[in-house]
Amino acid sequence: MEALYQLSYSPSGTENVAVRPAHPKARPGRGCLRKVTTIPAMADGYDVQAIEAKWQAYWRDHKTYEVDNGDPRPHFYVLCMYPYPSGRAHMGHVRNYTFGDLIVRHRTMLGNAVLSPMGFDSFGLPAENAAIRTGVHPRTFTDDRMAELRSSIERIGAVYDWRREVHSHDPSYIRWTQWIFLRFLEAGLAYRAMAPVNWDPVDQTVLANEQVLADGTAERSGALVEKRDLEQWFFRITDYAQELLDDLDGLDWPERVKVMQRNWIGRSEGAAFSMPVVDADGQEHADGVSVEVFTTRPDTSFGMTYAVMAPEHPLVSAVTTAERRADVEAFVDQVAGASDVERMSSQEALSKRGVFTGAYVRNPFTASPVPLYLADYVLMGYGTGAVMAVPSEDQRDWDFAVAHGLPHLRTVAPPQGWEGEAFTGDGPHINSGFLDGMLKDDAIVAAIDWLEGQGLGQRQVNFRLRDWLVSRQRFWGCPIPVVYCDECGVVPIPDDQLPVLAPDDVEFQPTGQSPLQSHEGFLHTSCPRCSGPVRRETDTMDTFVDSSWYFLRFCDPWSSDAPFSPAAVAEWMPVDQYIGGVEHAILHLMYARFFTKALADQGIAPATMREPFSRLFTQGMIRLDGEKMSKSKGNLVAPDEILDAEGADALRLAHLFVGPPQEDVDWEGVGLDGCSRFLQRLWRLAQGEVGSAAVVRDVTADDEQIERSVHRLMAKVGEDYERWSYNTAVAACMEATNDLYRYAQSEQGPRVDTLNFAVDTLLLLLAPMAPHLTAELWERRRGGHIHAERWPEPNPDLLGVDRVTMVVQVNGKVRDRIEVEAGITSQQAEDIALASTKVAAQLGGATPRKVVVRPPRLVNIVV
C-alpha cells in the first residue's frame, strides 16, 4: 500500500499532506489534511534557498521569538556577547551564534519564555581609523557594517528579539552610559588622577593594563606600549576586589576563566611597614621621610641586606644624596623610555639595571641601615613601588646583590647538601632572632605579630588588580560628561542636559589627537553652575564601559526615565547562559561583574543581584592552516558562498558536528559535505522516498526495537544538549537515520505508525540544530510549526537496552548485521553469526580458522 506520509502533489500549487495517525500523546486537531506553501522538489533533493528564505521570513513575520516582559512561562535568558560590527559575518560568528540559537530554540520547545536579544558594540577605534583613511564618518561606516552583520546573522537562521536591539552609539544608550558615569562620580567610584599610563604610539591612545599583552604590545595595534604620565579618569574597581574574588566560587563558569580572573585580581596576604630613610650611620633623614614596603614574607626580614625603589617613585629626588644625583638622574632618564615588559625581562646585566641613591633605610628587625637602590625591574604601578631585598631567599635579589657587591645572609636553612644560591623553600629559620627554629607559616605569623606589637607595621591584604582607567583619547566613543571651570573645577553635566553627543562636522586627521580638541563648538560652552566659560572633556570612555551594562538594557530597552527598570532586570537577570570567547575572560567579564555590583550598591539595579552571568560558555576558536581565523591575518572564510550552495542548516550542523564546542577546531576538518548529504538523506526519509511502502500491521519485535531506540535517542540528545555535547547529539541522529533507512528497507517493510513516530521524533530532536529543513518537513508531514511543538520526553520504561545490533565480519569485512538480545552469551553470538545465510555464502563451506566474539556487538570470523 502507499505510505501514509508520502506526498501527493496537486497541480494547483499547494500540497495535500497526509499526516500520520495520531500518536497517543498528540494534541487534538492533528491527523487531518492541511494546505501548506509549496516548495518544489529539486532533482537531487530539496530547494535549500527557497526553504531557508521561507522560514526566516516566517519567524520574522510571526514574531516567533519575540518575548514580552511579564510572560507567564518560566524565564530563561540566553545571550551571545554582542559583536563589534566589522562587516559581514565570519565563521567565528557562525559558530558562536549557532550555539546560542540552538539553546534558544531548545529552551522554547521545553516551555520557557526565552529572552534572546542582539545588539552591536558599535563604538571603537577601527571606525575612527577608517574615517582617517577614507574620509567616511565613523557613524556612517558603523551603520553600514551593522546592516551587513545583521543580514549575515539572519542568513544563518539565528533568531533574536530585534525589538530590543541595543547599540553603543545610539543617543539613547549614550545618555544612560553617561548617566551611570555621573552616578559613579557622585559615589566616588569615578575619579580623575595623574598616573603613569600605557600609551599606544600607533593608535595614539591610553590603554588599560588588561589591554597590554604579556610581551608589552598593544592588544589591538601590536605596537610596543610606552609609559606616560597623564591625568586620566578611573573607575574604582579595586573597592570590589575581594567580592570579585569571593563570588567566583558560586559561578558555573569554565574553571580556566575563573583561574584567570583570580590571578588577575591577585590577592596576597602579608605585612606592610615603613623604613625610615637614614644615612650610613643610622641618622634619620632631615625631612623624616620613610619608604613603605609590602611583603608576603616578613619572616625573612632579618636577611634584608638592601632595599630597592622604582625609578619613578615620588621620593627618588628627596632621598638621593648630592654626590649620587647625577648618576641617579641619568638612570631615571634611561628607564623612562623602557616598557614594563622590557623592565621585567632578564636580558640585560643587573649591574646596569640599578643605581645606588646614596641613602639607606633602617631594617626594623635589626635596626641596622641597609643601602637604598633604584632598579628598573621595580614598577611603581605594583605594590608600593619599593621592595625589601633578601638575597638568600630570592634569586633575583641574589643576582642583583652579586652584581653590586652587596652582602647576603641566610635566614632559612636549606637542606643538607644544598649547593645552589638563593633558597626559596621552607625550612627552620636561622640568623633570625626570635624566629629561629620556626618553619615558614609560624614564622610569618610571629613576624607580623612583632611588627604590630612594636607599632612598626600591620597585617595587610594586597591585590594585583588596579583601578580601571577609562579615559581614551578618541573621537568615536561615549563622551565623558564633565566640563572644566576655572571657578568651579570639575563640573558634571546636569542629567537634563544628557546626552552629550560628539558633533558630526569634525575633521579626521592623522595627528594622534581627537578631533574634538579642535572643534570650537564642542570644546567651549558655559558652566552649569556659574555660567562662566568652560572647556569640555574631550576624552571618551573605554568601549568596555558600553559592554559592561548592555545586558541590563536588553531587559528593558524602551525605558526613557532610567537606564532600565529594576523590575524588568529582576525578572530576567542574571543571564542564564552567556556565550563568548575566552579572550574576554579578564577585560569584559571582570568589568561587567564590577558594574553589576556597583549598580546594585547605588540602588540602580536590584540590591540582591551581585553577578551578571550565572553560566558561561567559552567556545573554541577556528583555525585555518594552523592559525586562528582573524581579519588581521587575512585568513577568514566567509560563509556566504557556503550558504548559497549548501545552505545554513548544513553549515550549522557542520559546526556542531566537528567536535566539542569548547575545543579549537581546524576548518579543514569541518565535514560540510557529509552534513549536507545527511540532510538530503533525512529529506528522502521524511518524504517517504526510502524503501518499501509502510504498512499497517501488528507490532513486531523489530518495531518494538525501533520504538525503544527512539526513546533512547530522545534521552541522549536531551542530555547532550544540556551538557554542550552537540557533536555527539548530531552523531546519534545520524546513526538513528541510518537505522531507520535499514528499517524502511527491511524485507517485511516498515510499520507506518512506528516509522512515522520515529521520523517525527528525529525531526523534533534536530529542530534546534537544523531549523529550516525540519520546519519544512514538519509542515509537510504534520502541518503547523515544529518549533512551537513541545520537546519530546522519553518513556523511562523504554530506555533499557533489550536488543542491539550485532555486526558480523568475515576476515574483517562486514557481511551481516543481526538484531540480538543484549544479554547474549559468546557461544550464542557465535552460533547466530554462523547461522547467517550471508555469512554462509562468504564461507562457501569452509571451516573458520578462528572466531573472535565480543558479545553482544561483534563477531569476526577468520577463514
Salt bridges, closest charged atoms under 4 A:
GLU15 OE2 - ARG780 NH1 3.20
ASP61 OD1 - ARG60 NE 3.97
GLU66 OE1 - ARG163 NE 3.32
ASP68 OD1 - ARG163 NH1 3.04
ASP71 OD2 - ARG73 NH2 2.95
ASP101 OD2 - ARG105 NE 2.74
ASP101 OD2 - ARG652 NH2 2.69
ASP143 OD1 - HIS169 NE2 2.88
GLU148 OE1 - ARG145 NE 3.17
GLU154 OE2 - ARG150 NE 3.42
ASP161 OD2 - ARG163 NH2 2.78
ASP161 OD2 - ARG164 NE 3.20
GLU165 OE1 - ARG150 NH1 3.09
ASP170 OD2 - HIS167 NE2 3.89
GLU186 OE2 - ARG183 NH2 2.79
ASP203 OD2 - ARG220 NE 3.02
GLU231 OE1 - ARG192 NH1 3.12
GLU243 OE2 - LYS597 NZ 3.52
GLU243 OE2 - ARG610 NE 2.91
ASP247 OD2 - LYS597 NZ 2.46
ASP249 OD1 - ARG262 NH2 3.04
ASP252 OD2 - ARG615 NE 3.46
GLU255 OE1 - LYS258 NZ 3.92
GLU255 OE2 - ARG262 NH1 3.04
GLU269 OE2 - ARG267 NH1 2.40
GLU284 OE2 - ARG362 NH1 3.24
ASP299 OD2 - ARG297 NH2 2.75
ASP299 OD2 - HIS429 NE2 2.77
GLU312 OE1 - ARG343 NH2 3.11
ASP327 OD2 - ARG324 NH1 3.12
ASP340 OD2 - LYS227 NZ 3.34
ASP376 OD1 - ARG353 NE 2.95
ASP449 OD1 - ARG459 NH2 2.54
GLU452 OE1 - ARG459 NH1 2.77
ASP495 OD2 - ARG183 NH1 3.22
ASP504 OD1 - HIS137 NE2 3.39
ASP504 OD1 - ARG139 NH1 2.25
ASP505 OD1 - HIS519 NE2 2.90
GLU520 OE1 - HIS524 NE2 3.29
GLU537 OE1 - ARG192 NE 3.97
ASP542 OD2 - ARG472 NH2 3.19
GLU571 OE2 - HIS75 NE2 2.69
GLU583 OE2 - HIS584 NE2 3.87
ASP601 OD1 - ARG610 NH1 2.76
GLU611 OE2 - ARG593 NH2 2.78
GLU611 OE2 - LYS597 NZ 2.94
ASP640 OD2 - ARG88 NE 2.85
ASP644 OD1 - ARG155 NH2 2.68
ASP649 OD1 - HIS772 ND1 2.81
ASP664 OD2 - ARG623 NH1 3.75
ASP666 OD1 - ARG623 NE 2.85
ASP703 OD2 - ARG697 NH1 2.31
ASP720 OD2 - LYS716 NZ 3.04
ASP720 OD1 - ARG723 NH2 2.79
GLU722 OE1 - ARG107 NH2 3.35
ASP739 OD1 - ARG742 NH2 2.28
ASP753 OD2 - ARG751 NH2 3.99
ASP760 OD2 - ARG20 NE 2.42
ASP760 OD1 - ARG781 NE 2.91
ASP760 OD2 - ARG782 NH1 3.62
GLU776 OE1 - LYS54 NZ 2.85
GLU776 OE2 - ARG780 NE 2.86
GLU779 OE1 - LYS54 NZ 2.55
GLU789 OE2 - ARG30 NH2 2.88
ASP802 OD2 - ARG708 NH2 3.12
ASP816 OD1 - LYS838 NZ 3.83
GLU821 OE2 - ARG803 NH1 3.07
